């Protein structure tokens, strides 16, 4: 049975990555594994959903995502020039889709392999095997949009973890809790943000944390700025162009209805 762990922030489960294998690769493949390590720990869920959308069950989708991240290291997938990466998130999505297509081709080839010989290369190239096996890739018009949304949610969770650590180090957990309950939970976990009478008000939050409404309002303003800084810090660890960084900042802030000015 695979070992699983709960990832902080999103409550999801993902099988333990073979970190020993990653560590070995770090000795022979430069700094690329550090990036893949962060991606696999924090941003696995959007890819997991794509894999399920392509017909894999939950367990096989987990295996596919983990295999992809190991593949990314062994092939130096993320060490190409920035110009080749383009918008990193889209590059990651396309690379994973290509990886899934490769898995399908190998699965189909194995399922159609005769006992006394291999399927011919001409047959594979023609796509005949895929057609017979029923593995023709469908068109998912909304799949990349769903991927972008899930990526943004994962980015917000990762940024919140960074922000929480900063608040803990400065003994400002009340600041974090007010911000989280006022702006984040209503978007990511609406039920948790509600009071018995409906949507929680800022006055209710102020009372809960023994603040005046003005103090609570000031805390929210301060934490919006802190969240923006933490968001930039998180994204600066990824190989993003300035355009891609700006887009992802804008999308995360927009999801939480935080102005980007």
C-alpha positions as CSV (number, residue, x, y, z in Angstrom):
1,X,0.0,0.0,0.0
2,X,1.3,3.4,-0.9
3,X,2.2,5.8,1.9
4,X,0.2,9.0,1.9
5,X,0.5,12.3,3.6
6,X,-1.8,15.3,4.1
7,X,-0.5,18.4,2.4
8,X,-0.8,21.5,4.5
9,X,-3.4,24.0,3.3
10,X,-5.4,22.0,0.9
11,X,-6.4,18.9,2.9
12,X,-5.6,16.7,-0.1
13,X,-3.8,13.4,-0.1
14,X,-0.9,12.5,-2.3
15,X,1.4,9.5,-2.1
16,X,4.9,10.1,-0.7
17,X,7.2,11.1,-3.5
18,X,10.4,9.0,-3.7
19,X,12.5,11.8,-2.1
20,X,15.5,9.5,-1.8
21,X,15.6,9.1,-5.5
22,X,15.2,12.9,-5.9
23,X,18.0,13.4,-3.5
24,X,20.3,11.2,-5.6
25,X,19.4,13.0,-8.7
26,X,20.2,16.3,-7.0
27,X,23.8,15.2,-6.9
28,X,24.0,14.7,-10.6
29,X,21.6,17.1,-12.2
30,X,22.3,20.6,-10.8
31,X,19.6,22.7,-9.2
32,X,16.6,21.6,-11.3
33,X,15.4,19.0,-8.7
34,X,14.9,21.8,-6.2
35,X,12.3,23.4,-8.4
36,X,10.6,20.0,-9.1
37,X,10.7,19.3,-5.4
38,X,8.7,22.5,-4.7
39,X,6.3,21.9,-7.6
40,X,5.6,18.3,-6.6
41,X,4.9,19.3,-3.0
42,X,2.8,22.3,-3.6
43,X,1.2,22.1,-7.1
44,X,0.4,18.4,-7.7
45,X,-3.4,18.8,-7.4
46,X,-4.0,20.7,-10.7
47,X,-2.2,18.0,-12.6
48,X,-4.0,15.2,-10.6
49,X,-7.3,16.7,-11.7
50,X,-6.2,16.8,-15.3
51,X,-5.2,13.2,-15.2
52,X,-8.6,12.2,-13.8
53,X,-10.3,14.3,-16.5
54,X,-8.4,12.2,-19.0
55,X,-10.0,9.1,-17.7
56,X,-7.6,7.9,-15.0
57,X,-8.9,6.8,-11.6
58,X,-7.7,8.5,-8.5
59,X,-4.9,6.1,-7.7
60,X,-3.6,5.9,-11.3
61,X,-3.8,9.7,-11.5
62,X,-1.6,10.0,-8.4
63,X,0.9,7.6,-10.0
64,X,0.9,9.6,-13.2
65,X,1.6,12.9,-11.4
66,X,4.4,11.4,-9.4
67,X,5.9,9.8,-12.4
68,X,5.7,13.0,-14.3
69,X,7.7,14.9,-11.6
70,X,10.4,12.2,-11.6
71,X,10.4,12.4,-15.4
72,X,10.8,16.1,-15.2
73,X,14.0,15.7,-13.3
74,X,15.5,12.9,-15.3
75,X,14.9,14.7,-18.6
76,X,15.9,18.2,-17.2
77,X,12.4,19.4,-18.3
78,X,12.6,22.7,-16.6
79,X,16.2,23.7,-17.4
80,X,15.4,25.0,-20.9
81,X,15.9,28.7,-21.6
82,X,13.2,31.0,-20.3
83,X,12.2,31.9,-23.9
84,X,11.4,28.2,-24.5
85,X,9.4,27.9,-21.4
86,X,7.1,30.8,-22.3
87,X,4.4,31.0,-19.7
88,X,5.5,28.4,-17.2
89,X,2.1,27.3,-16.1
90,X,1.0,26.6,-19.7
91,X,4.3,24.9,-20.3
92,X,3.8,22.7,-17.3
93,X,0.2,21.8,-18.5
94,X,1.3,21.0,-22.0
95,X,4.3,18.9,-20.8
96,X,2.0,16.9,-18.5
97,X,-0.5,16.3,-21.3
98,X,2.3,15.1,-23.5
99,X,3.5,12.8,-20.7
100,X,-0.1,11.4,-20.3
101,X,-0.2,10.8,-24.1
102,X,3.0,8.9,-23.9
103,X,1.6,6.7,-21.1
104,X,-1.4,6.0,-23.2
105,X,0.6,5.1,-26.3
106,X,2.7,2.6,-24.2
107,X,-0.4,1.2,-22.6
108,X,-2.1,0.7,-26.0
109,X,1.1,-0.8,-27.5
110,X,1.3,-3.3,-24.6
111,X,-2.3,-4.2,-24.8
112,X,-2.1,-4.9,-28.6
113,X,1.3,-6.7,-28.5
114,X,1.0,-10.2,-30.0
115,X,2.5,-13.1,-28.2
116,X,5.1,-13.7,-30.9
117,X,6.2,-10.3,-31.9
118,X,5.8,-6.6,-31.5
119,X,3.3,-4.2,-33.1
120,X,4.9,-2.7,-36.2
121,X,6.3,0.9,-36.0
122,X,4.2,1.7,-39.1
123,X,1.0,0.6,-37.2
124,X,1.9,2.8,-34.2
125,X,2.7,5.8,-36.4
126,X,-0.5,5.5,-38.2
127,X,-2.6,5.8,-35.1
128,X,-4.4,2.5,-36.0
129,X,-3.6,1.0,-32.6
130,X,-5.0,3.9,-30.7
131,X,-8.2,3.7,-32.8
132,X,-8.7,0.0,-32.2
133,X,-8.0,0.3,-28.5
134,X,-10.4,3.2,-28.0
135,X,-7.7,5.5,-26.7
136,X,-8.1,8.4,-29.1
137,X,-7.5,11.6,-27.2
138,X,-10.8,13.5,-26.6
139,X,-11.0,17.3,-26.7
140,X,-11.4,18.9,-23.3
141,X,-12.3,22.5,-24.1
142,X,-12.5,23.6,-20.4
143,X,-9.6,21.4,-19.1
144,X,-6.9,24.1,-19.3
145,X,-9.2,26.6,-17.7
146,X,-9.8,24.2,-14.8
147,X,-6.1,23.6,-14.5
148,X,-5.4,27.3,-14.3
149,X,-8.1,27.7,-11.6
150,X,-6.7,24.8,-9.5
151,X,-3.2,26.2,-10.0
152,X,-4.3,29.5,-8.7
153,X,-6.0,27.9,-5.7
154,X,-2.8,25.9,-5.0
155,X,-0.8,29.1,-5.3
156,X,-3.0,30.8,-2.8
157,X,-2.6,28.0,-0.3
158,X,1.1,28.0,-0.7
159,X,1.2,31.8,-0.2
160,X,-1.0,31.5,2.9
161,X,1.5,29.0,4.4
162,X,4.3,31.4,3.8
163,X,2.2,34.3,5.3
164,X,1.3,32.2,8.3
165,X,4.9,31.5,9.0
166,X,5.7,35.2,8.8
167,X,2.9,36.0,11.2
168,X,3.8,33.3,13.7
169,X,7.4,34.6,13.8
170,X,6.1,38.1,14.6
171,X,3.4,37.0,17.0
172,X,0.7,38.3,14.7
173,X,-1.5,35.3,14.3
174,X,-4.6,37.4,15.1
175,X,-3.7,39.4,11.9
176,X,-3.5,36.2,9.9
177,X,-6.7,34.7,11.3
178,X,-8.7,37.9,10.6
179,X,-7.4,38.1,7.1
180,X,-8.0,34.4,6.5
181,X,-11.6,34.4,7.8
182,X,-12.5,37.7,6.1
183,X,-11.1,37.3,2.6
184,X,-9.8,33.7,2.0
185,X,-12.3,31.3,3.6
186,X,-15.3,32.9,1.9
187,X,-13.7,32.0,-1.5
188,X,-12.0,28.7,-0.8
189,X,-14.2,27.3,2.0
190,X,-17.5,29.3,2.1
191,X,-19.2,27.0,4.7
192,X,-16.3,27.6,7.2
193,X,-16.7,31.3,6.8
194,X,-20.3,31.5,7.7
195,X,-21.8,32.3,11.0
196,X,-25.2,30.8,12.2
197,X,-27.0,33.8,10.8
198,X,-25.3,33.8,7.4
199,X,-22.2,35.5,6.0
200,X,-19.9,36.6,8.8
201,X,-19.5,40.4,9.1
202,X,-16.3,42.3,9.9
203,X,-18.0,43.5,13.1
204,X,-18.4,39.8,14.1
205,X,-14.8,39.1,13.4
206,X,-13.7,42.2,15.4
207,X,-15.8,41.0,18.3
208,X,-14.4,37.4,18.0
209,X,-10.8,38.7,18.2
210,X,-11.5,41.5,20.7
211,X,-10.8,44.3,18.2
212,X,-12.7,47.4,17.3
213,X,-14.2,47.4,13.8
214,X,-11.6,50.1,12.8
215,X,-8.8,47.9,14.1
216,X,-10.1,44.9,12.2
217,X,-10.3,47.0,9.0
218,X,-6.7,48.2,9.5
219,X,-5.6,44.6,10.0
220,X,-7.2,43.6,6.7
221,X,-5.5,46.4,4.8
222,X,-2.1,45.5,6.4
223,X,-2.5,41.9,5.6
224,X,-3.5,42.5,2.0
225,X,-0.1,44.2,1.5
226,X,1.6,41.3,3.3
227,X,-0.2,38.8,1.1
228,X,0.9,40.5,-2.0
229,X,4.5,40.4,-0.8
230,X,4.3,36.7,0.1
231,X,2.7,36.0,-3.3
232,X,5.6,37.7,-5.1
233,X,8.1,35.7,-3.0
234,X,6.4,32.4,-3.8
235,X,6.2,33.2,-7.6
236,X,9.8,34.4,-7.6
237,X,10.9,30.8,-6.8
238,X,9.5,29.7,-10.2
239,X,11.1,30.3,-13.6
240,X,8.5,32.9,-14.7
241,X,8.8,35.7,-17.2
242,X,7.7,39.1,-16.0
243,X,4.5,38.8,-18.0
244,X,3.7,35.3,-16.6
245,X,4.4,36.5,-13.1
246,X,2.1,39.5,-13.5
247,X,-0.7,37.4,-14.9
248,X,-0.6,34.9,-12.0
249,X,-0.4,37.7,-9.4
250,X,-3.4,39.3,-10.9
251,X,-5.4,36.1,-11.0
252,X,-4.7,35.2,-7.4
253,X,-5.6,38.6,-6.2
254,X,-8.7,38.7,-8.3
255,X,-9.9,35.4,-6.9
256,X,-9.7,36.8,-3.4
257,X,-11.1,40.2,-4.6
258,X,-7.9,42.0,-3.6
259,X,-7.1,45.0,-5.7
260,X,-3.6,44.8,-7.3
261,X,-2.7,48.4,-6.8
